[in-house]
Amino acid sequence: MFSKFLNLESEKQDRIINAAIKEFAQKGYDSASTNEIVKEAGISKGLLFHYFQNKKQLFFFLFDYCYNIIADEFYKKVDLTEVDFFNRMRQSVMIKMDLLTQYPDIFNFIKEAFMQDSAELKVELEKKKTELTAINIEKVYEGIDVSKFRDDLDLQKILKIITWTFEKMSDEELHMAKLSPTHQIDYEKVYNKAEEYFEIFIKCFYK
């Protein structure tokens, strides 16, 4: 679908991608201007729509592009030989914080994407979020040592409780960021809050 764009020289691709990420992250989807994107990228508007049919297609190309960069880097770093569930979860949080410092613009774009209220994007974004969450849970939970969990509790229900807790925590942080003037998330605070939940879950669910 995007073969014409992907056949461009990398420098030109980067200019367009970086200009679009900046515009969407700063203004949100509805207020983002393709005029500003092409001005920043140094190309014509006709050329932009030669590569992408419309603003929505450009947005979702960027979403997949940004997400794939973070996912690829994350799975290069995560140690799936660590079989203790909560140690792996702690490791995952630390890796995400490290990637945040490496790719702040990409994280900012993804964060803003999940805060979008645009009716044009809502259904597809929710579908993507659900699908990506399911894929990542399956990968991150793979090979964990389930023998550490209590035998008198249903393991699948335990994992659902933990998953739902952190999904809700993520939703709350996004909501709070959305209400703030800067849309910033205090990631160190999020890490400390996650650690508090880890300690509670270890006491509740481990033998």
Phi, psi and omega in degrees: 000324183248028186299323180297318180291316184290344176274355176292157173297147188300326181297319180288320175303312182299320180298316181291314180299311182296321179295319181289318178302313181300314184293313180293319182293323183280326189244349186081166187296308187297323183270348180295141183246125175293335175298318179291324180297312182291327177297313180294323183278344180074037177229172177275157179293324178299323180291321177301316181280354169286327180272325182229131187297325184199179182296322181297317179296321176298315181300312183287332171298314180296319179301310180295320179299310182294315181299316183295324177299311182295316181297316180298315180294321180299311185285346171287328186267329186290138181263099182281359173277349174284110188265348176289124186304310187284330173296321178292322178295318177299316179300318180298317179297317180295320179296317179298321178293323177294317179294329177300320180288332180280324186231060184299321181292321180292315177298321180296319178297313181297317179301312180295325179300317181286349177263002184295139175254000185301126179297332181292334185253337196307308185297313183291322179295317178297321178297315179298315181300316180297314181295315182293323178298315180297317180296315183290323177299316181298318181290313186290329180276352185298130173078013181289154180277097184284349182292343180282343181278153181299139181283339184273005179239151179285117184300318182297323178291323177300311182296325177293318179300314180296314180299311181298322179301312183285332172295316179295319179298318178298316178299319180295318179295320177295320179295317179295320178295322180296326181280341182277151181298327185266347183062022182274147175247131177276094187290329176295320177296320178297317179299315181296322177294319178299321180296323177298319178293320178304315182297319178296314182294323178299316180293324184279321194248344177270156179292000000 
